[in-house]
Amino acid sequence: MNQIWAIASNTFREAIRDRILYLLLVFALVFIAFAQILSLLTVGSEEKIIKDLGLASISLFGVLTAIFIGVSLVSKEIDRRTIYTIVSKPIHRYQFVLGKYCGLALTLLVNTVVMTFWFYLILLFKGFADPRLLLAVYMIFLELLLVTALAILFSSFSTPILSTLFALSLYLVGHLSWSLNLLRDRLSGGAGRWVCRVLYLVLPNLEIFNIKGEVVHGTALPAGLLLWATLYLAGYGLVVLSAACLIFQRKDFS
Amino acid sequence: MPPVLEISRISKSYRTSFSLRKYWILRDLSFSVEPGEIFGFIGPNGAGKTTTIKLVMDLIRSDGGTIRIFGRSHREVGTKARIGFLPENPYFYDYLTAREFLDFYGRLFGFSRAVREAKTKALLEKVGLGNRGDRQLRKFSKGMLQRIGLAQALINDPELVILDEPMSGLDPVGRREVRDLILSLKQAGKTVFFSTHILSDTEQICDRVGILSKGDLKAVGKVSQLLAHEAKFYEVTFSGLSADGLPGVESVVSRDGGETLVRARDEAAVRALVEAVLRRGGTLKSVAPQRESLEDLFLREIQR
């Protein structure tokens, strides 16, 4: 555990000394503030637009951070050969992968807290603050944790550019995978239905984590959704990270 | 006492991405490193030295064969805790300061904060970076990186130290420092296994060497045993007379002012030559037997 924490805190330190993090964070903060101006130009409820854009910004910039930093975390260590001195120390390789994951998760947590704080400040100033928004942010954070696990999985066997493409595609697919169920219902039967079912089960379902609509519009959330989403993240994340660890365990660093 | 490092019949091949042809980097390599010795692993670039070290450090997996360190599997975490390792051309986390860097490695060994602080301070002093502890590694020169790399390799006070090309890219002063450090490790009872292609250093400090070429171990043993004892030839310098007509002269190497340097084949030839020079009123300046150097041996072995 000590070793995982050592690697995690070093990863966190690496991320917070990385310019790309600040670049994305500044963009996010500007975007969240920009929602105010946008709301003046649009017909409709100012409150909804500010909340909608704010949550969307937190989600989008969080995902970009998770993917861009996530895919480079492991591959950078291999490319720059810093990994040689790490895995030759008395640690297991899976501890390295988990340490990297936890370090990035910590970075994303701090990142999300900063964005949310800023978002809330603007909402307070406008008089729109609503504690239910924090639920939406919690769900966004769960999604980031899953995306990070996927980014690390891809980077354990692929180049950074391909890993970024894979992770971004899977992020998009993950938000559309619910439509596989619709497609399955339309199909008359046989192999097509079966393929849809398998794909639906295997691909990540990131829409589970999307409660922005409900929160912004003040509608009720399905019962047990938060618990289900948390369990889904735990299960799916565990499988993805285990796969990453297994691949890493057998990897040649040449 | 069992060998500290025992490599038996390891092989490593790789396949190119397109054609599935197998290329062998190492084939059936076997040797061992004994407790308390300095073992130099020498060979030209591409001989397989780094591959061997990576196999030992479990960075890559072999196709076959076994590696045992302290009589146990090299994969065991407990084994790794007793080894110090410096890779070739090391790159480190350049966003860390030297102190943070060593502290991080100390944490990988699970040392307490107080132990880490003490070790970091002592090691920075030992490698001559005592006043650079708070500088980020990105501002370090190559020589300084090599030193901090050595410091991380020693953080656990290892019994076996494995260094991959520790002298490459260093200036003569830096090479001298690394050499002294290796000798001081031996004095402290450690075993050192290092690869290099800088032969002069090897000859001076190694107890034993292994010569690797194209994945094969060409020779292994004590430097003094591997090198031929008898002089290959003698060089005799004299002045005051010309080399013409002197007995025992195989060839004239140079003439500089009044001095002549000639080559003689063996002891008998030298004796005849020296007597003739003295008899004819010349002045004898020097007689130097030329023995085989490690470089000669190395070149002979890799061309075999």
Chai-1 contact restraints between the chains, C-beta under 6 A:
chainA,res_idxA,chainB,res_idxB,connection_type,confidence,min_distance_angstrom,max_distance_angstrom,comment,restraint_id
A,N2,B,G110,contact,1.0,0.0,6.0,A-B,restraint_1
A,Q3,B,L108,contact,1.0,0.0,6.0,A-B,restraint_2
A,A6,B,R107,contact,1.0,0.0,6.0,A-B,restraint_3
A,A6,B,L108,contact,1.0,0.0,6.0,A-B,restraint_4
A,N10,B,F104,contact,1.0,0.0,6.0,A-B,restraint_5
A,E14,B,Y95,contact,1.0,0.0,6.0,A-B,restraint_6
A,R17,B,Y95,contact,1.0,0.0,6.0,A-B,restraint_7
A,R80,B,Y91,contact,1.0,0.0,6.0,A-B,restraint_8
A,R81,B,Y91,contact,1.0,0.0,6.0,A-B,restraint_9
A,T82,B,Y91,contact,1.0,0.0,6.0,A-B,restraint_10
A,Y84,B,L59,contact,1.0,0.0,6.0,A-B,restraint_11
A,Y84,B,P87,contact,1.0,0.0,6.0,A-B,restraint_12
A,S88,B,M57,contact,1.0,0.0,6.0,A-B,restraint_13
A,S88,B,F85,contact,1.0,0.0,6.0,A-B,restraint_14
A,K89,B,L108,contact,1.0,0.0,6.0,A-B,restraint_15
A,P90,B,V77,contact,1.0,0.0,6.0,A-B,restraint_16
A,P90,B,K80,contact,1.0,0.0,6.0,A-B,restraint_17
A,P90,B,A81,contact,1.0,0.0,6.0,A-B,restraint_18
A,I91,B,L108,contact,1.0,0.0,6.0,A-B,restraint_19
A,D252,B,I60,contact,1.0,0.0,6.0,A-B,restraint_20
A,F253,B,L59,contact,1.0,0.0,6.0,A-B,restraint_21
A,S254,B,I60,contact,1.0,0.0,6.0,A-B,restraint_22
